[in-house]
Structure formats: structure tokens, C-alpha cells
């Protein structure tokens, strides 16, 4: 199961990097979203998959049981979710502004043909 998740995270990283390298601004936002999902999945895989063993310390003990889930990757994932949502929302607003101001979705500089199309 972990190998499947690791391969999926690698695929998400590859597709996200490809979308970041395209000229379309909307694809850039989608690439950022895929990269953030891939990062979350890789943190999830690095934390290990443990079922029904919460990281709770029993009464009288000083540490959780050794077969319990690690709480640090879970906390990192919550932080990464918030940060990735904020970055994706900010990028979406920037793309909306770009499309409204430039009238197109590409990141290339305007050409003479674009000036003719506007006139």
C-alpha cells in the first residue's frame, strides 16, 4: 500500500511540475494545487500507515505505545493543508487579475497580433 501511495505522489509531482512549465496561467494554478497534494501525500506516506492506534499516552505512562501513529506528520499535514490552500487561493486571484488586465491567459508578452485583436 505504501508503494502505491509513493508512486501516486511521484506521479502528482511529475504532472504538477509539467503544468507549472506550461504557458497557461490557469494550468500554473492547477500545477500548484497538484504539487501541494503531492507534498501532503508524501508526508502521509513518510508518517507511516497505522490503523486504530491513536497517539494517546495512557495513564501512568510517559510515552505513547510503540505501535501508535506518529503525531508529528499529522500536525505537519494540517499546516501544509492551510498553507497550500492559501497559496492556491492567492495564485487564483493573481490569474484572475491577469486575465482581466491582459485579456488572455498566456504568460508570453503581447505581440502585434494581440494589439490588432483588441482594436
C-alpha positions as CSV (number, residue, x, y, z in Angstrom):
1,X,0.0,0.0,0.0
2,X,2.8,2.4,0.8
3,X,4.5,1.7,-2.5
4,X,1.2,2.6,-4.4
5,X,0.9,5.9,-2.4
6,X,4.6,6.7,-3.1
7,X,4.2,6.1,-6.8
8,X,1.0,8.2,-6.8
9,X,2.8,11.0,-5.0
10,X,5.6,10.8,-7.6
11,X,3.1,11.0,-10.4
12,X,1.4,14.0,-8.9
13,X,4.8,15.7,-8.6
14,X,5.6,15.0,-12.2
15,X,2.2,16.2,-13.5
16,X,2.3,19.3,-11.3
17,X,5.8,20.2,-12.5
18,X,4.7,19.7,-16.1
19,X,1.7,22.0,-15.6
20,X,4.0,24.7,-13.9
21,X,6.2,24.7,-17.1
22,X,3.3,25.4,-19.5
23,X,2.4,28.9,-20.6
24,X,-1.2,29.0,-19.4
25,X,-1.8,30.7,-16.1
26,X,-4.7,28.5,-15.2
27,X,-2.5,25.5,-15.7
28,X,0.0,27.1,-13.3
29,X,-2.6,27.3,-10.6
30,X,-3.6,23.6,-11.2
31,X,0.1,22.7,-11.1
32,X,0.5,24.4,-7.7
33,X,-2.5,22.6,-6.4
34,X,-1.2,19.2,-7.6
35,X,2.2,19.9,-6.1
36,X,0.6,20.7,-2.8
37,X,-1.4,17.5,-2.9
38,X,1.7,15.5,-3.7
39,X,3.5,17.1,-0.8
40,X,0.7,16.1,1.5
41,X,0.7,12.6,0.2
42,X,4.4,12.3,0.7
43,X,4.1,13.5,4.3
44,X,1.3,11.0,4.8
45,X,3.5,8.2,3.4
46,X,6.5,9.2,5.5
47,X,4.5,9.1,8.6
48,X,3.5,5.5,8.1
49,X,0.1,3.9,7.9
50,X,-1.2,2.6,11.3
51,X,-4.8,1.7,11.8
52,X,-6.8,2.2,15.0
53,X,-3.8,3.2,17.1
54,X,-4.1,6.8,18.1
55,X,-1.1,8.5,19.6
56,X,-2.5,8.9,23.0
57,X,-0.5,8.4,26.2
58,X,-2.2,6.0,28.7
59,X,-2.5,7.0,32.4
60,X,0.8,6.5,34.2
61,X,2.9,6.2,31.1
62,X,5.4,8.8,29.8
63,X,5.1,8.0,26.1
64,X,2.6,6.6,23.7
65,X,2.7,2.9,22.9
66,X,5.4,1.9,20.3
67,X,2.8,0.8,17.7
68,X,0.9,4.1,17.8
69,X,0.7,6.5,14.9
70,X,3.2,9.4,14.9
71,X,1.5,12.7,15.6
72,X,4.2,14.9,14.0
73,X,3.3,14.1,10.4
74,X,-0.3,14.6,11.2
75,X,0.4,18.1,12.5
76,X,2.6,18.8,9.5
77,X,-0.2,17.8,7.2
78,X,-2.6,20.1,8.8
79,X,-0.2,23.0,8.5
80,X,0.6,22.1,4.9
81,X,-3.1,22.0,4.0
82,X,-3.7,25.5,5.3
83,X,-0.6,26.9,3.5
84,X,-1.4,25.1,0.2
85,X,-4.9,26.5,0.3
86,X,-3.7,30.0,0.9
87,X,-1.1,29.8,-1.9
88,X,-3.6,28.3,-4.3
89,X,-6.2,31.0,-3.5
90,X,-3.6,33.7,-3.9
91,X,-2.5,32.3,-7.2
92,X,-6.1,32.1,-8.4
93,X,-6.7,35.7,-7.6
94,X,-3.5,36.7,-9.4
95,X,-4.6,34.7,-12.5
96,X,-8.0,36.3,-12.4
97,X,-6.3,39.8,-12.3
98,X,-4.0,38.8,-15.2
99,X,-6.9,37.6,-17.4
100,X,-8.9,40.7,-16.6
101,X,-6.0,43.1,-17.3
102,X,-4.3,41.4,-20.2
103,X,-7.4,39.8,-21.7
104,X,-5.7,36.5,-22.2
105,X,-4.4,33.5,-20.2
106,X,-0.9,33.1,-21.6
107,X,2.3,34.3,-20.0
108,X,4.0,35.4,-23.2
109,X,4.5,39.1,-23.8
110,X,1.8,40.6,-26.1
111,X,2.5,40.7,-29.8
112,X,1.4,43.0,-32.7
113,X,-1.4,40.5,-33.5
114,X,-2.7,40.9,-29.9
115,X,-2.9,44.6,-30.4
116,X,-4.8,44.1,-33.7
117,X,-7.2,41.8,-32.0
118,X,-8.0,44.4,-29.3
119,X,-8.6,47.2,-31.8
